[in-house]
Every structure is written in C-alpha cells, then in structure tokens.
C-alpha cells in the first residue's frame, strides 16, 4: 500500500498511540489514505480546546515558506505540542527551505506536510524529510485488492461480511475508496442490529432488487441471454432516480467483469489451477464457475469487442453523444449478450 516508508496501518497506529515524528510527509494518488491520516493525527495530537492557539492548517499555494517556517518554529501555548498542517506542500514557493527545518525541527511541534501524487525523494527538501522524518506514499489499490479493503473497513465497524458480498460491493464501487467507505457506512446502517452483511444487503442497500441488479445482468450477459439482460438493464434504469448515473455504474461493473474474464484467458493458457485463478481474480473460489462458464462462450476476439463496446458506451454517457442513455444501454447489452449480431456487430 505504501510506496515509500511506512504503511497506512503503521502510521495510523503510531498516531493513535500519540507517537509523532517532528515532520511527516504524505503524498500519492490515493487521497483517501492521506486525508484519513490527517484526520487521525489531528484527533490525537491536539485536543479540541487547544486548537485555537496550537493548530494551523495552511495551503502551499496561498502562503510562502517564510510564513510556514515561522508557524513551525513557534512554541505551543499552554499545551504539550502545536500542530502545523501544510496542504499542497509541493506548491509552496521556496519549499526547499524545509531542508534545514527537517534537519533541526522544533521538538515542540508536529508538522504534517501533504504533497501531490508524486514527489522526488532524491531531491531536497523531500530527501531531507525522508532522512530525518517520516514519509508515506500511497498508490491507488488494484481492483483485486478492494475486497480485502472492504473486509477491513467492515471489521473496523465491528461487523462481519460474507466474502461474496465483499466481492460484490467491490465490483459495485470500483477502486474509489471513498465511495467504498460511504457504501459500507450505508450498509452498516442498513443491517441495523445484525452483525453480518450478506449478499442481499449489498443489492438492496444499493437501491436495486434481488431480480433486477447489475450482478444478475452480469450473469445474463455471460450466458448470452439477450432478452433477460435487456429486461434487467431496462428495469434498473426505470428504478433509478438518476438513470445516467445508473448506466455509468453498470458500464463500470461490466468493464470490471470483462477484465476478469480477460485475465482468465491468460490463466487458461498457462494451465494454472482453479484455486490460483480465483486468487488472481480476488474472488471466492465458488464464484469461479460462473466466470469459467461465461468464458466458454467468449473467446479473446469477443472480449476485445466487448471492451470496445463498453468504451463507446462510457464515452456516450459522459457527453460524447446526444443519444439517450436507455438507447445507449440497449445497444450495449445487445452487443455484449449476443442479441441480433451481438459482439460481432
């Protein structure tokens, strides 16, 4: 998870134990971890009644290095420490001056620097910060890693989740962790006093029904059942208060599903075991049969055509065409499930 230095779990654990480095740098593509760590640090580093005089949150684009260094060098007022958070640190003019600060930091201050997606740790000030402070960089999770993330977040809420439900929710939210967290919070409220999240909970909490949902659509497409696939897609759009958003979600989930099928073609070519196949797809082994069944109908050429159809639908739904989303989805489902000329169209 962490590209450099410590992991999210290590750093969050240290913050909760009130173990703070004088200077910490966070950066990377996955902003959920960055923002969550900032929240954990603030929760444990400075009490609410101390924040008026001992907490500063500034933005690099709106200030300068001299001002920020002045804040970092100040001493706490009637508190154990002061905290300075610098967002957009990579946009702070003359931030190289933090090389000297990192080498001789204020022992009474906790300084959190938040940079963009990429930093050059071989150049100052980042090199000095890495040598004398703590650095954590976060890449986006791969799709196969999302079910584990979901299971961890569910456990943090004192709940359990059916592995199939974790996979289903992961396919529904994609790789957007903030979306996943929002859906998990919704599910936690949805199950009430129950302590386990089931497959039906994921479907119903998303506003879909047991018969008409994106996962049943997936099965119909995989079976080449065009009438059923079209019926499910149409009903889903009718049930949704935002049909275009619903259509985009369907395209996203189907793209993830076809990607897994593409991975399976390589697994077949290498003749690896079904257990390893399931592990590579990050799905429970008892789900693998559905994927293998669909793969018998879809060769590499058909999968390639499916990706083209999905990309075209995504483009249209995001403003690339004046075509109504229902017509876009009808044409997509026809191509994917073999209606009319199907994937050869």
PyMOL commands that set and color helices and strands:
alter all, ss='L'
color gray80, all
select helices_A, chain A and resi 8-16+31-45+48-54+60-62+65-73+89-91+95-103+126-132+143-156+163-173+177-191+199-205+214-223+226-239+243-270+274-281+285-295+300-320+325-337+342-344
alter helices_A, ss='H'
color red, helices_A
select strands_A, chain A and resi 2-5+23-28+55-59+82-87+109-114+134-138+160-161+196-197
alter strands_A, ss='S'
color yellow, strands_A
deselect
rebuild
show_as cartoon
